Amino acid sequence: MKRIFGYYLMAALTVGFVLVGQNLYAAPVQSDSEIQVSAGFSHAQGTDSGNFNTDLSYGYYLSPGWELGFRQALDYNFIHHASDAWQATTTPFLHYNFRVGNVLIPYLGFSGGVVWNDRDVTGTMGPSAGVKLFVSDQTFVNIGYRYNWFFNSFEAARDNRTHGNHVANIGLGFVWGGSGDRKVQ
């Protein structure tokens, strides 16, 4: 799994670096909306299971940097020597998008919400980071990472920092609306 994600990362970064020199596109502007679909792999700490992850998210740009959004994710866990399991994650998020260029837009963020399946509901929160590589004025490839801490009470959240999932994914996003022209003169 790590090797496959590494190949995705290398391909996306290569495309991004080629496009950075082109100076063709610009970062989202205030009041833009964004929708994104992504898929990838996650790993639960302390297990030897492999997990497939898919996300659907919507974001709204409060400014060119700050983005407030909502993510719905589904993880399918392939567990060795046991029954496979699934879990859905519903989380609002807050990202800050750094405008370091016209094509390559790194971001840092935080999310928190609930994780549920057919047996249980629990809380989750954690940091996220990634980079958006714009391939046109409104379309981008996202390479993202997030860590999901799991807890069933806020007191347990402090004690369970090593109980969670590492989630890495790659996806395609689209930006529309907004106030102003995204093209850089």
C-alpha positions as CSV (number, residue, x, y, z in Angstrom):
1,M,0.0,0.0,0.0
2,K,2.8,2.4,0.9
3,R,4.5,1.8,-2.4
4,I,1.2,2.5,-4.4
5,F,0.7,5.8,-2.5
6,G,4.3,6.7,-3.2
7,Y,3.8,6.2,-6.9
8,Y,0.7,8.4,-6.8
9,L,2.6,11.1,-4.9
10,M,5.6,11.1,-7.3
11,A,3.3,11.4,-10.3
12,A,1.3,14.2,-8.8
13,L,4.3,16.1,-7.7
14,T,5.9,15.8,-11.1
15,V,2.8,17.2,-12.8
16,G,2.7,19.9,-10.1
17,F,6.3,21.0,-10.6
18,V,5.9,21.1,-14.4
19,L,2.8,23.3,-14.0
20,V,4.3,25.6,-11.4
21,G,6.8,26.9,-14.0
22,Q,3.9,27.6,-16.4
23,N,2.3,30.2,-14.1
24,L,-1.1,29.6,-15.6
25,Y,-3.5,29.3,-12.7
26,A,-4.3,30.9,-9.4
27,A,-5.6,29.9,-6.0
28,P,-9.2,30.1,-5.1
29,V,-10.7,33.5,-4.1
30,Q,-13.1,34.6,-1.4
31,S,-16.6,33.0,-1.6
32,D,-15.4,30.2,-3.9
33,S,-17.0,26.8,-3.3
34,E,-15.1,23.5,-3.7
35,I,-16.2,19.9,-4.1
36,Q,-13.7,17.1,-4.0
37,V,-13.8,13.3,-4.4
38,S,-10.8,11.3,-3.2
39,A,-9.7,7.7,-2.4
40,G,-6.7,6.2,-0.7
41,F,-5.5,4.1,2.2
42,S,-5.6,4.3,5.9
43,H,-3.8,2.4,8.7
44,A,-5.1,1.8,12.2
45,Q,-2.3,2.1,14.7
46,G,-1.5,-1.1,16.5
47,T,-3.0,-3.4,13.9
48,D,-1.9,-5.2,10.8
49,S,-5.0,-4.5,8.8
50,G,-5.2,-2.7,5.5
51,N,-8.0,-0.2,4.9
52,F,-9.4,1.4,1.8
53,N,-10.8,5.0,2.2
54,T,-13.0,7.2,0.0
55,D,-14.0,10.8,0.8
56,L,-16.5,13.3,-0.5
57,S,-16.1,16.9,0.7
58,Y,-17.5,20.4,0.2
59,G,-15.6,23.5,1.2
60,Y,-16.4,27.2,1.2
61,Y,-13.6,29.9,1.1
62,L,-14.2,32.5,3.8
63,S,-11.1,34.3,2.3
64,P,-8.4,33.2,-0.2
65,G,-6.7,31.4,2.7
66,W,-9.4,30.1,5.1
67,E,-11.7,27.3,4.0
68,L,-14.6,25.9,6.1
69,G,-16.0,22.6,4.9
70,F,-17.7,19.2,5.6
71,R,-16.3,15.8,4.8
72,Q,-18.1,12.4,4.5
73,A,-15.7,9.5,4.4
74,L,-16.1,5.7,4.2
75,D,-13.4,3.3,5.3
76,Y,-13.4,-0.4,4.6
77,N,-11.1,-2.4,6.9
78,F,-9.5,-5.6,5.6
79,I,-8.7,-7.4,8.9
80,H,-6.4,-10.4,9.0
81,H,-7.9,-13.5,10.6
82,A,-11.2,-11.7,11.5
83,S,-14.3,-10.3,9.8
84,D,-13.8,-7.2,7.7
85,A,-15.5,-4.0,9.0
86,W,-16.5,-0.6,7.7
87,Q,-16.8,2.8,9.3
88,A,-18.2,6.2,8.1
89,T,-16.7,9.5,9.3
90,T,-18.7,12.7,9.2
91,T,-16.6,15.7,10.1
92,P,-16.6,19.5,9.6
93,F,-13.1,20.9,8.8
94,L,-11.2,24.1,8.8
95,H,-8.2,24.5,6.4
96,Y,-5.8,27.3,5.8
97,N,-4.6,27.3,2.2
98,F,-1.1,28.9,1.7
99,R,-0.8,30.9,-1.5
100,V,2.9,30.1,-2.4
101,G,2.3,29.9,-6.1
102,N,-0.3,29.9,-8.8
103,V,-0.6,26.1,-9.2
104,L,0.7,24.5,-6.0
105,I,-1.4,25.3,-2.9
106,P,-0.4,23.6,0.4
107,Y,-2.8,23.5,3.3
108,L,-3.0,22.7,7.0
109,G,-6.2,22.1,8.9
110,F,-8.2,20.5,11.7
111,S,-11.4,18.4,11.7
112,G,-13.7,16.9,14.3
113,G,-16.9,14.9,14.2
114,V,-18.3,11.4,14.5
115,V,-17.3,8.0,13.4
116,W,-20.1,5.4,13.1
117,N,-20.9,2.0,11.7
118,D,-23.7,-0.6,12.3
119,R,-22.5,-1.3,15.9
120,D,-21.1,1.9,17.4
121,V,-20.8,5.7,17.3
122,T,-17.7,7.5,18.6
123,G,-16.0,10.9,18.3
124,T,-13.0,11.8,16.2
125,M,-10.7,14.8,15.7
126,G,-7.3,15.5,14.3
127,P,-5.0,17.5,12.1
128,S,-4.7,17.4,8.3
129,A,-2.3,18.5,5.7
130,G,-1.9,18.3,1.9
131,V,-1.3,20.1,-1.3
132,K,-3.6,21.1,-4.2
133,L,-2.1,21.0,-7.7
134,F,-4.2,23.0,-10.1
135,V,-4.4,21.5,-13.6
136,S,-6.8,24.2,-14.9
137,D,-8.3,27.4,-13.5
138,Q,-11.0,25.5,-11.6
139,T,-9.7,21.8,-11.4
140,F,-7.1,20.5,-9.1
141,V,-5.5,17.2,-7.9
142,N,-5.4,16.9,-4.1
143,I,-2.8,14.8,-2.2
144,G,-3.9,14.8,1.5
145,Y,-3.1,13.3,4.8
146,R,-5.0,13.3,8.1
147,Y,-4.9,11.7,11.4
148,N,-8.1,10.7,13.1
149,W,-8.1,10.3,16.9
150,F,-11.0,8.2,18.2
151,F,-12.6,8.8,21.6
152,N,-15.9,8.2,23.4
153,S,-15.7,11.2,25.8
154,F,-13.6,14.4,25.8
155,E,-11.7,13.1,28.8
156,A,-10.8,10.0,26.8
157,A,-9.5,12.1,23.9
158,R,-6.5,13.2,26.0
159,D,-5.6,9.6,26.9
160,N,-6.2,8.0,23.4
161,R,-3.9,10.1,21.3
162,T,-2.3,6.9,19.9
163,H,-5.6,5.2,19.1
164,G,-6.5,6.4,15.6
165,N,-6.0,6.1,11.9
166,H,-3.4,7.6,9.5
167,V,-5.3,8.4,6.3
168,A,-3.6,9.3,3.0
169,N,-5.5,9.9,-0.2
170,I,-5.4,11.4,-3.6
171,G,-8.4,13.0,-5.3
172,L,-9.9,15.4,-7.8
173,G,-11.5,18.7,-7.0
174,F,-13.4,21.5,-8.6
175,V,-13.7,25.2,-7.6
176,W,-16.5,27.5,-8.7
177,G,-18.2,30.8,-7.8
178,G,-16.4,33.4,-5.8
179,S,-15.7,37.1,-6.0
180,G,-13.1,38.0,-8.5
181,D,-10.9,36.5,-11.2
182,R,-8.7,33.6,-10.3
183,K,-6.3,34.3,-13.1
184,V,-3.1,36.1,-12.0
185,Q,-2.2,39.0,-14.3
